[in-house]
Structure formats: C-alpha cells, structure tokens
C-alpha cells in the first residue's frame, strides 16, 4: 500500500507517553453496571485490543472515549487534556475517529463520496462559502478530494472508486468504513469489531490494512475484536474486561497466561454450555489450555460474507 501523508511515523511502544488514559471510569444504565472503575493507558502508535465476553462493557468504553456516553464517574485524558465528558463532534475535532459494530456507510453513494464525508471537519471554510462556492471553499474542496483519493489508494479501493457502496461485498464495505474514518486523519482510531461477520480471507485482508494504518501512518488504534487469533497476532497491548471490570492488562503473552482472564473466558463458556446444549458441557469437564480457550472465543464467520468479492468490472457493469 502507498502511504498518504501522516502526522507521525510508527515507533517502538515504550518510546512514547500515553495518548489515551482512562481513570476510574464508571457507567450504569439504571440498575445495570456496565463499567465499574475501569482504568488503563494506551501509548502512542500502539495497537491496543479491548477484549472480553459479551456484555463485558467493551463497546461502552469506546462510546465513552468517543463522547457518545457520559460516564457517571472518572475521567478520560487524550493527548494530555483530561476531561470528564466531551461531545462526539469535539472528540472528532481533537483527532478521534471510529467505526461501528454494524456497518455505518451511505450505501447509495459511491466509495469516494463516502470517504469525502469523513473530511467535513477538515474544511477550512464557512458553510456560506461552501454553499455559494466562494472564497476558501474551492481550495478546500480540491485539497480534501485529493486527500480522499490518497486514502482510496492506500486501502486499495481505487478499482471501486465510483461504485455504489451497497453493491460491494461485505468485506469491502467494512474497508470503506475504515477509509471514511481514516479520511479524518485521526490520531486515535477506534474500531468496534472491525472483522465481525467476515470470512477467513476478509479477516486476513482487514488485519493487513489495520497493521498498515498503524505502521505506515503511525495511527494509534484501539479495537474490540472477538477473534483471539487476530488479537494475539496484531496487538501490542491487550486489555481484558469482565462484568465491566479490568481483569487483565498487558502484552498478548502476559494476558494469555493470566489466570483471571482464563477464569473470565472459561466462566462464559460454562454459561453458554448450560444454556445452549448438554453436549457442549463435555468441553468444560476437561478445560483446554490458555491459548485454546482464547482462540475458541472467536465467533463463527457469517455465511453471507463467505461469497468472493465481485470484480471491479462486474460492479461497473451492474451500475
């Protein structure tokens, strides 16, 4: 992949101070405690995976960092500025971008047009100038279109540039969503289950894209992912949540051997076995080792996503 302009280059993990720090975060929905006294740090230029059983509070943490949720207690420090809450627009202006569990793209718009929506906060012109196409609006439009074209090239989406996103394969749509977030030129990229529903080939492609974003652009990444093989392969740092609390925080190797992490995952497997079928209970009588438990937590890929991606020519022909 060729590289669009980046604000920094990747560097060794220990050489950088934290870009993001959560301290004493608490969040409850009436009687349900979603997040309970969560604290951890994310260093600049690292890939940090936040993992845990379903309902552990992972997406709530991303929603707090991005300003969607207001925590009941605690604070978030980003790039040296500590805050208890910030609106989503303010977090975007400070350099935080995100993707979502369910694909959030404009399916009737082209790939390029979707990427351009990610550049709106970068425009250095007023809404009136943009409406009347006056003053700074012309130059801003040209610069941001060139920037979006570089993101297209970086993610190898040029063949689909003018195709409606809704006609692309599932894995390509997820890549377009990643591209829209990258078009904002963020310092911190939040990815909520970027590989959910993908087949093995699509997961490999997305993993490579995430590594390129981190290594070539120097972008700090916090991701939620259930596929433990992917997490252990691409992450520098892993934070494990269970019932809203941090039960593990360290390198992938440290987390893999953490007894509290094993207990959290094995406990969730016991519950699943009791509620789903008696046959699954046999897995519990002879618990696997740490790496097997973490690997087994990956959900099955969606059958709908298993179809191969259409060629650019076939997409163009159908438009």
KEFI-350659 format. One line per 3 residues: number of its first residue (from 1); for each residue z, x, y of C-alpha. Coordinates in nm, 4 decimals. Last residue first. Layout:
<recs>
NUM> Z/X/Y | ... .
</recs>
This chain:
<recs>
319> -1.2215/-2.4291/0.0183 | -1.2934/-2.4189/-0.3575 | -1.5455/-2.1352/-0.3361 .
316> -1.3083/-1.9203/-0.1308 | -1.0403/-1.9601/-0.3942 | -1.2792/-1.8713/-0.6743 .
313> -1.3972/-1.5607/-0.4877 | -1.0424/-1.4440/-0.4131 | -0.9666/-1.4520/-0.7859 .
310> -0.7187/-1.7032/-0.9206 | -0.3721/-1.5755/-1.0193 | -0.3023/-1.5992/-1.3925 .
307> -0.1086/-1.9019/-1.5202 | 0.2529/-1.8266/-1.6091 | 0.3947/-1.9896/-1.2979 .
304> 0.3959/-2.3396/-1.4430 | 0.5888/-2.2177/-1.7439 | 0.8758/-2.1250/-1.5141 .
301> 1.0421/-1.7987/-1.6075 | 1.3569/-1.8238/-1.8179 | 1.6793/-1.7486/-1.6325 .
298> 1.8223/-1.3941/-1.6386 | 2.1879/-1.3858/-1.7456 | 2.0990/-1.2155/-2.0741 .
295> 2.0398/-0.8837/-1.8971 | 2.3945/-0.8849/-1.7607 | 2.5443/-0.9613/-2.1000 .
292> 2.3286/-0.7038/-2.2763 | 2.4195/-0.4326/-2.0247 | 2.7911/-0.4925/-2.0719 .
289> 2.7991/-0.5063/-2.4521 | 2.7448/-0.8225/-2.6538 | 3.0271/-1.0645/-2.7408 .
286> 3.0530/-1.1623/-3.1105 | 3.2148/-1.5049/-3.1232 | 3.0429/-1.5943/-2.7956 .
283> 2.6833/-1.5861/-2.9209 | 2.7792/-1.8272/-3.2002 | 2.8616/-2.0855/-2.9364 .
280> 2.4902/-2.1261/-2.8606 | 2.4513/-2.3321/-3.1768 | 2.7081/-2.5846/-3.0591 .
277> 2.4852/-2.6913/-2.7731 | 2.4714/-2.7310/-2.3944 | 2.8217/-2.7948/-2.2614 .
274> 3.0242/-2.5546/-2.4731 | 2.7606/-2.2808/-2.4668 | 2.7206/-2.3033/-2.0910 .
271> 3.0956/-2.2736/-2.0419 | 3.1115/-1.9731/-2.2734 | 2.8189/-1.8092/-2.0923 .
268> 2.9933/-1.8547/-1.7569 | 3.3039/-1.6863/-1.8953 | 3.0968/-1.3975/-2.0274 .
265> 2.9458/-1.3469/-1.6838 | 3.2769/-1.3484/-1.4965 | 3.4589/-1.1462/-1.7627 .
262> 3.1852/-0.8864/-1.7723 | 3.2047/-0.8518/-1.3921 | 3.5821/-0.8140/-1.4100 .
259> 3.5411/-0.5485/-1.6820 | 3.3154/-0.3338/-1.4563 | 3.0764/-0.1263/-1.6713 .
256> 2.7523/-0.2718/-1.5330 | 2.9013/-0.2714/-1.1825 | 2.9517/0.1035/-1.1857 .
253> 2.6014/0.1701/-1.3208 | 2.4417/-0.0620/-1.0618 | 2.6314/0.1132/-0.7812 .
250> 2.9372/-0.0531/-0.6351 | 3.1108/-0.3826/-0.5634 | 3.2517/-0.6129/-0.8308 .
247> 3.4762/-0.9209/-0.8390 | 3.4054/-1.0437/-0.4855 | 3.5287/-1.4017/-0.4524 .
244> 3.3484/-1.7352/-0.4124 | 3.4005/-1.8510/-0.7697 | 3.2504/-1.5250/-0.8948 .
241> 3.0641/-1.2813/-0.6728 | 2.9181/-0.9434/-0.7687 | 2.7975/-0.6959/-0.5058 .
238> 2.5371/-0.4419/-0.6186 | 2.4180/-0.1287/-0.4360 | 2.1081/0.0876/-0.4689 .
235> 1.9057/-0.1921/-0.6268 | 1.5570/-0.1716/-0.7814 | 1.6042/-0.1327/-1.1579 .
232> 1.9509/-0.2837/-1.2040 | 1.8575/-0.5970/-1.0123 | 1.5223/-0.6364/-1.1895 .
229> 1.6837/-0.6107/-1.5333 | 1.9567/-0.8457/-1.4130 | 1.7136/-1.1276/-1.3404 .
226> 1.9372/-1.3653/-1.1445 | 1.8487/-1.2374/-0.7968 | 2.0018/-1.2628/-0.4513 .
223> 1.8706/-1.0006/-0.2139 | 1.9962/-0.7955/0.0781 | 1.7322/-0.5568/0.2094 .
220> 1.7440/-0.2836/0.4755 | 1.3932/-0.2053/0.5974 | 1.2903/0.1620/0.5982 .
217> 0.9237/0.0647/0.6241 | 0.7960/0.2834/0.3398 | 1.0970/0.2862/0.1105 .
214> 1.2397/-0.0630/0.1643 | 0.9161/-0.2564/0.2074 | 0.7589/-0.0559/-0.0759 .
211> 1.0528/-0.1353/-0.3060 | 1.0211/-0.5058/-0.2266 | 0.6454/-0.4989/-0.2971 .
208> 0.6976/-0.3190/-0.6282 | 0.9545/-0.5780/-0.7352 | 0.7141/-0.8574/-0.6345 .
205> 0.4352/-0.7148/-0.8535 | 0.6657/-0.6662/-1.1519 | 0.8050/-1.0165/-1.1119 .
202> 0.4521/-1.1593/-1.0999 | 0.3624/-0.9843/-1.4247 | 0.6787/-1.1031/-1.6001 .
199> 0.6364/-1.4673/-1.4988 | 0.7859/-1.6018/-1.1800 | 1.0143/-1.9045/-1.1468 .
196> 1.2691/-1.7306/-0.9234 | 1.1465/-1.3874/-0.8179 | 1.2505/-1.3902/-0.4494 .
193> 1.5910/-1.5405/-0.5342 | 1.7114/-1.5586/-0.1716 | 1.5723/-1.2537/0.0091 .
190> 1.7472/-1.1436/0.3304 | 1.5622/-0.8738/0.5276 | 1.7548/-0.6652/0.7801 .
187> 1.5871/-0.4532/1.0492 | 1.3201/-0.7175/1.0877 | 0.9573/-0.6721/1.1974 .
184> 0.9014/-1.0498/1.2428 | 0.5814/-1.0155/1.0376 | 0.8027/-0.9056/0.7475 .
181> 0.9421/-1.2599/0.7117 | 0.5889/-1.4027/0.7083 | 0.4864/-1.1419/0.4533 .
178> 0.7697/-1.2375/0.2183 | 0.6566/-1.5998/0.2395 | 0.3016/-1.4867/0.1633 .
175> 0.4320/-1.2955/-0.1397 | 0.6034/-1.6110/-0.2672 | 0.2725/-1.7958/-0.2285 .
172> 0.1016/-1.5190/-0.4251 | 0.3452/-1.5642/-0.7138 | 0.2863/-1.9395/-0.7199 .
169> -0.0917/-1.9101/-0.7352 | -0.2809/-1.9855/-0.4146 | -0.4273/-2.3227/-0.3194 .
166> -0.1311/-2.4278/-0.1026 | -0.1690/-2.1094/0.1006 | -0.5059/-2.2207/0.2376 .
163> -0.7399/-1.9211/0.2038 | -0.8367/-1.7239/0.5171 | -0.6638/-1.3941/0.4343 .
160> -0.6748/-1.4270/0.0547 | -0.8619/-1.0995/-0.0098 | -0.6441/-0.9332/0.2591 .
157> -0.3158/-1.0056/0.0764 | -0.2443/-0.6512/-0.0379 | 0.1136/-0.6621/0.0955 .
154> 0.0474/-0.3757/0.3407 | -0.2975/-0.5123/0.4275 | -0.1627/-0.8527/0.5228 .
151> 0.1220/-0.6858/0.7153 | -0.1388/-0.4856/0.9099 | -0.3320/-0.8064/0.9864 .
148> -0.0105/-0.9658/1.1158 | 0.0357/-0.6720/1.3562 | -0.3223/-0.7050/1.4806 .
145> -0.2621/-1.0763/1.5407 | 0.0590/-0.9908/1.7217 | -0.1140/-0.7485/1.9557 .
142> -0.4046/-0.9822/2.0367 | -0.1783/-1.2796/2.1070 | 0.0474/-1.0707/2.3286 .
139> -0.2480/-0.9416/2.5313 | -0.3823/-1.2907/2.5926 | -0.0407/-1.4432/2.6688 .
136> 0.0562/-1.1835/2.9311 | -0.1278/-1.3599/3.2133 | -0.2868/-1.6899/3.1173 .
133> -0.3765/-1.8837/2.8043 | -0.2652/-2.2121/2.9629 | -0.0168/-2.3000/2.6877 .
130> 0.0718/-1.9355/2.6184 | 0.1398/-1.8650/2.9852 | 0.3473/-2.1834/3.0041 .
127> 0.5450/-2.0898/2.6908 | 0.6351/-1.7617/2.8548 | 0.5025/-1.4239/2.7434 .
124> 0.6335/-1.1253/2.5496 | 0.5611/-1.2739/2.2056 | 0.7880/-1.1157/1.9425 .
121> 0.9774/-1.4397/1.8742 | 0.6546/-1.6033/1.7531 | 0.5646/-1.3276/1.5043 .
118> 0.6614/-1.5073/1.1815 | 0.4247/-1.7941/1.2579 | 0.1435/-1.5366/1.2566 .
115> 0.2059/-1.4696/0.8871 | 0.1401/-1.8334/0.8039 | -0.1805/-1.8281/1.0082 .
112> -0.2994/-1.5224/0.8161 | -0.2394/-1.6892/0.4791 | -0.4236/-2.0031/0.5906 .
109> -0.2513/-2.3274/0.6818 | -0.2213/-2.6401/0.4679 | 0.0590/-2.4894/0.2600 .
106> 0.2837/-2.4048/0.5543 | 0.5393/-2.1927/0.3713 | 0.9005/-2.2386/0.2595 .
103> 0.9043/-2.1618/-0.1131 | 1.2313/-2.2802/-0.2653 | 1.5014/-2.0149/-0.2923 .
100> 1.4428/-1.9089/0.0691 | 1.3128/-1.6102/0.2651 | 1.4894/-1.4266/0.5439 .
97> 1.4660/-1.2364/0.8714 | 1.7334/-1.0548/1.0724 | 1.6316/-0.8458/1.3748 .
94> 1.8540/-0.9465/1.6663 | 1.6091/-1.2178/1.7750 | 1.6205/-1.3680/1.4265 .
91> 2.0012/-1.3744/1.4370 | 1.9866/-1.5485/1.7748 | 1.7424/-1.8110/1.6493 .
88> 1.9667/-1.8812/1.3498 | 2.2707/-1.9400/1.5757 | 2.5515/-1.6853/1.5640 .
85> 2.9049/-1.7029/1.4281 | 3.2213/-1.4956/1.4059 | 3.0614/-1.1929/1.5654 .
82> 3.0812/-0.8151/1.5493 | 2.8071/-0.6004/1.7019 | 2.7597/-0.2552/1.5448 .
79> 2.4176/-0.3258/1.3948 | 2.5454/-0.6484/1.2449 | 2.9160/-0.7247/1.2079 .
76> 3.0079/-1.0555/1.0447 | 3.3507/-1.2108/1.0916 | 3.6240/-1.3953/0.9075 .
73> 3.7307/-1.7583/0.8973 | 3.5821/-2.1063/0.8593 | 3.2327/-1.9552/0.8421 .
70> 2.9505/-2.1199/1.0416 | 2.6502/-2.1819/0.8189 | 2.2810/-2.1395/0.9106 .
67> 2.3510/-1.8234/1.1105 | 2.1523/-1.5781/0.8967 | 2.4662/-1.3978/0.7728 .
64> 2.6406/-1.7272/0.6943 | 2.3390/-1.8670/0.5087 | 2.3103/-1.5450/0.3080 .
61> 2.6776/-1.5743/0.2072 | 2.6356/-1.9420/0.1169 | 2.3413/-1.8437/-0.1039 .
58> 2.5702/-1.6205/-0.3115 | 2.8725/-1.8503/-0.3333 | 2.9474/-1.8228/-0.7077 .
55> 2.7948/-2.1629/-0.7841 | 2.5601/-2.0247/-1.0485 | 2.6970/-1.7004/-1.1941 .
52> 2.6950/-1.3826/-0.9851 | 2.4693/-1.1445/-0.7974 | 2.4308/-1.0037/-0.4471 .
49> 2.1812/-0.7167/-0.4610 | 2.1857/-0.4499/-0.1889 | 1.8702/-0.2489/-0.1262 .
46> 1.9530/0.0366/0.1108 | 1.7913/0.1371/0.4407 | 2.1068/0.1038/0.6499 .
43> 2.4280/0.0523/0.4584 | 2.5533/-0.2877/0.3446 | 2.9272/-0.3493/0.3617 .
40> 3.1588/-0.5897/0.1763 | 3.4268/-0.8519/0.2398 | 3.4621/-1.2010/0.0938 .
37> 3.7933/-1.3829/0.1515 | 3.7031/-1.7022/-0.0370 | 3.3508/-1.8453/-0.0235 .
34> 3.2518/-2.1895/-0.1571 | 3.5990/-2.3452/-0.1504 | 3.5441/-2.7127/-0.2350 .
31> 3.7977/-2.9527/-0.0831 | 3.5885/-3.0270/0.2288 | 3.2988/-2.7814/0.2068 .
28> 3.4812/-2.4519/0.2391 | 3.3884/-2.1128/0.3821 | 3.5907/-1.7931/0.4106 .
25> 3.4672/-1.4473/0.5149 | 3.7356/-1.1779/0.5319 | 3.5050/-0.9078/0.6667 .
22> 3.1298/-0.8898/0.6220 | 2.9590/-0.5714/0.7351 | 2.5873/-0.5170/0.7963 .
19> 2.4087/-0.2050/0.9203 | 2.6725/0.0196/0.7644 | 2.6547/0.3877/0.8618 .
16> 2.3721/0.6023/0.7216 | 2.3477/0.9296/0.5302 | 2.5113/0.7993/0.2103 .
13> 2.2109/0.5914/0.1117 | 1.9491/0.8637/0.1393 | 1.6747/0.7897/0.3892 .
10> 1.3979/0.5373/0.4387 | 1.1934/0.5635/0.7526 | 1.2639/0.3828/1.0735 .
7> 1.1106/0.1322/1.3150 | 0.8024/0.0881/1.1003 | 0.4359/0.0535/1.1981 .
4> 0.2376/-0.0961/0.9134 | 0.2129/0.1114/0.5933 | -0.0757/0.1227/0.3500 .
1> 0.0000/0.0000/0.0000 .
</recs>
